[in-house]
Amino acid sequence: MNRRDFLKSCAAAANGFALSNCAVAAAGCVLSGSSLQARIGRKQPNIVLVFIDDMGWRDVGFMGSRYYETPNIDRLAGQGMVFTNAYANGPNCAPSRACLLSGQYGPRHGVYTVNTSSRGPSKLRKLIPIANTTVLDSKIVTIAEAIKPAGYVSASIGKWHLGNDPQFGPVGQGFDVNVGGYSAGHPVKGYFVPYNNPELPDGPPGEYLTDRLTDEALNFIQTNKDKPFFLYLPHYAVHTPLHAKQELINKYKKKAGSNGQNNPKYAAMIESTDQGVGRIMEKLDELGLSDNTIVFFFSDNGGVKGITSNQPLRGGKGMLYEGGIREPMFVCWPGVVKAGTICDTPVIGIDLYPTILEMAGVPRPRGKLLDGRSIVPLLKGRKSLNRKAIFWHFPAYLQGKAEGARDPYFRTRPGAAVRAGHWKLIEYFEDGTLELYNLKDDIAERNNLAEIMPEKTSELHKLMLAWRKAVNAPVPTELNPDYNP
Ligand SMILES: [Ca+2]
């Protein structure tokens, strides 16, 4: 193969055929993905996914908070497209992450909740819930594994929550670099050194975890500035424990709360996260990479009731109501996404996998089943993905008393939800109760229309049942012998 033919084949590869290191080597010249792209005159974009933990829908300035200050995040949001109907795949941490990284709905991998699915007092649980899986099966081809053959170097910097390396942590699942990621779902010793994190050597006394993860992200960017990179930055912030830098806490103590948001420690944690985003943008600018770097900003589940307020949404973390699953989200894609645009089309965590593949010009791994849709058409100005519905499946009990929940003992009992257009249906498996909401007129999910709109209720329920069958979603039916309310 001469050079011209080789470049032609590379261009074909970049246009959608399998592009792997083996294929490139077999073509006679060993090239990394980036030098390959440089030769064919098109540079693969870098991808940064800033993934915040437990950040609610209104916990940032660009979504309307008047208490939390997020100038860097807001500026970046203004340069991209804001998604007002963006959803996490689950109402809590681990399932949301398992779906994001696998590109698959919960029933495909079995990560439905955090830890056991039998949380809360046994005598109040009518059903034996479906057993939960706490690690992501290493056979699953993650997004990091999928883009690797195209020459991407990748890092997971922060919380993982789906098992431990070498097999089930970030490296086991295809990331080249793991900083701080293992089975834990929060900083076990807190946000200040010592962290007691097996994947993160302690820094100097007083070091703050959010700052440290930002430093690590800057290092990764600097080291890999000449390669296309995928930086997955799942901050431990703003999950509990609420530990923040004192000077920031003091600042918010002097500030009046707004719309139910008034916790100075939480606000300080958000501001540190925002400062980190600002430093990453500065670094990209300094290295001349901003124009070729796509930035996603997203969170894994809704804000925690009692710490923040998700008003006007109902409920918070742990619930299938909007407060538990609707997230702040934007995508910046210089030269492609028009700055200052807003998209109201529902999107969900599993969409990021096919989106990133399309942005990177990487084909789907052979045989890989992806449940989401690429949102690239939306980013390019289309209004719809022509998708009928999106789904949640939560066959587990999650204890806790929280405002907005349906009962005083559980944030969620085993159930499921579907959103189709502006309609949303929730089903509770214990007694088959259905709740129908019209999110266009009732974003707060106050008026259950199931009884007065039986046809719409039945239409959505049928969608849910068909989906359940298609993904083989297990529904708990076995009665709990300890049940004695
Ligand atoms: Ca979370």
Residues whose N, C-alpha, C, O or C-beta is under 5 A from the ligand:
A	BS01	CA	D53 D54 N92 C93 D300 N301
